[in-house]
Amino acid sequence: MRLPEGTEEIRGANVHGRTYPHRDTTERIIGCAIAVHRELRAGYVEGIYENALAHELAKSGLRVERQKTFAVMYDGVLVGEHRADLVVDEKVVVELKAVSELTDQHVAQVMSTMRAARAKVGLLINFHESRLVDGVRRIVM
């Protein structure tokens, strides 16, 4: 997928030496997701991972909102609502998947959620990977 200008996708563990907004928070979120994945492994539906990750994030002291909705405006008119799986510390959008492969559509979804939430950073996490880090994508707008 060709990302809009000014948007960057950082995959897996490819963050060494890079700076981006809310890096500490995203690393803590990924650490919590890894803890969940080590215990549950691949194979469950997204909702189970959402419940477990929300619990782990709260345990670690992060503020987490689940299934938070955001207004979507067009031409000054409310045209609908968009829902984020998780919003952490009111600044990082987290979209969870349990699919065999992440697609451009999944990346577009997290970017839409980020726009609706006015977030600069989003995480797309696929729990269906054997190594969770292979299913993590950071989107920075």
Secondary structure, 3 states (H helix, E strand, C coil): CCCCCCCEEEECCCCCCCCCCCHHHHHHHHHHHHHHHHHHCCCCCHHHHHHHHHHHHHHCCCCEEEEEEEEEEECCEEEEEEEEEEEECCCEEEEEECCCCCCHHHHHHHHHHHHHHCCCEEEEEECCCCCHHHHEEEEEC
